[in-house]
Amino acid sequence: MAAPHRAAVLGSPIAHSLSPVLHRAAYQELGLAGWTYDRFEVDEAGLPGFFERLGAEWAGLSLTMPLKRAVIPLLDEISDTAASVDAVNTVVLTEDGRRTGDNTDVPGMVAALREHGIDKVDAAAILGAGATASSALAALTRICPGEIAVYVRSEARAAEMRRWAERLEVTVRVADWADAEQALRAPLVISTTPAGVTDALARSVPERPAALFDVLYDPWPTDLAARWSSYGGAVVSGLDLLVHQAVLQVEQMTGLAPAPLDAMRKAGERALAAR
């Protein structure tokens, strides 16, 4: 009988998470008997106590909001990618008790774009300036040598994006949200805003749009993504991102590569269709 191995996603709120669906599909496809993946409602205050209760059977953790920054002091080391955006979404727990943090959102974004044939763009625009926007900015440093414009809704957000740009050693042009329709003409637009925020922009999509990466996956499609697609533009979805970052998590936690991308995506699509 295979030794038990545990993994889970932590966050608050967490009931909506598709991570268990994706990881369990991977375990089944890889024939990993004895591996389980659950979800736990954990906030920042409860995170240290959760870590204290982890036993030797634990292989890894996925982290969502609001834990991506709060977990860092609890770890033995973090990757350069995680350090660059001050956010950890993946923790690998080794048999010798070490806890290593990584960020698979950044390479997951790059992989999702490349799957859609987007390997390099001359310029790009980011809609929004939250935590996901910092990951988008880090991803763009790998594929966009030209101007990156960020459209924000407050001066506080503008200042935050300027700090991220300085930290990532990239030049950005911060613009007011009132001018966000200008972003839609960029070779690549990455929308990182909550549901509904970009709905009003849908009517401003140009007749020949380039590429849109909308990080939402539920509800899907967003108004912006639907209009973009109807005009023939390339659209990368939040599910693409979720699957690609989960693929990297599975590979790190299990030590097996490649993770079954297609099986994980199909499981995610079935779960979303059932909602």
C-alpha positions, 0 to 999 in steps of 0.5 A: 500500500502506498504511503499517504501524502497530503496536500491542500489549498488554504485561504479565506474565502476558499469554498470556490477554489478549483484547486482540489479538482485540478490536483486530484485529477492530476493524482488520478492521471499519474496513478498516485495512490494514497495522495489526497488534496483538500481545502481549508478555510484559513486566515492570516491569524490562523496560518501559524497554528495550521503550520504547527499541526502539519505532520510528516505526511504533508507534501505541499500547500497551495495558498490563495488570498490573503495568505500569499504574503503572510506565509513568508515568515513561516518558511525556511526559504523562498524562490527568487520569483516569489521574492520578486513579487513578495508573494508565495502561492506554493509551499513544498514540505520536504521529509527533512522538515524544510518549508520552501516557498515559490510563486507559480503564478508568474511562470504560469502566466507566461506558460498560458500566454505561450500556449496561445502563441504569445511568446513576445510582445512589443508593448502591453497594458495591465488593467488594475493594480492589485496583487495579481497585477504585480505578478502580471508585471513580473511575467511581462518582464520575461516577454515584453521589452517595450512599454508597459502601461498600467491603468489604475483607479487611485493614486495609492494604487499608482504609487504601489505599481511604481514601487513594483516597477522599481523592484522588478527593474522595469519601466511602467507608465501609470495611467488613470482608469478614466483612460482605460479604453486606450489600453485596449489597443495594446498588443497584449492587454492583461485584465487583473480586476474583479468581476464586473469592473471591465464590463463597461470597457467591452463597448470600446473593444477595437474592431481588430483587437490583438490579445487579451488575458483576462485572469477571471474564470468564474463567471466566464466569459466576462463581457470584455472577453466575449466582445474581444472574442467576437471580434476575432481577438486572441483570448487567454482565460483565468482557467488557463492561468489556474491550470498552468500554475497548478501544473507547476505546483503538482510537479513540485509537490510530487516530484513528477513531471510533466503533470497532466495538463490536458486532464487537469484542464478538462476536470476544471472545465467540467467543474465550472460547467456544473456550477 
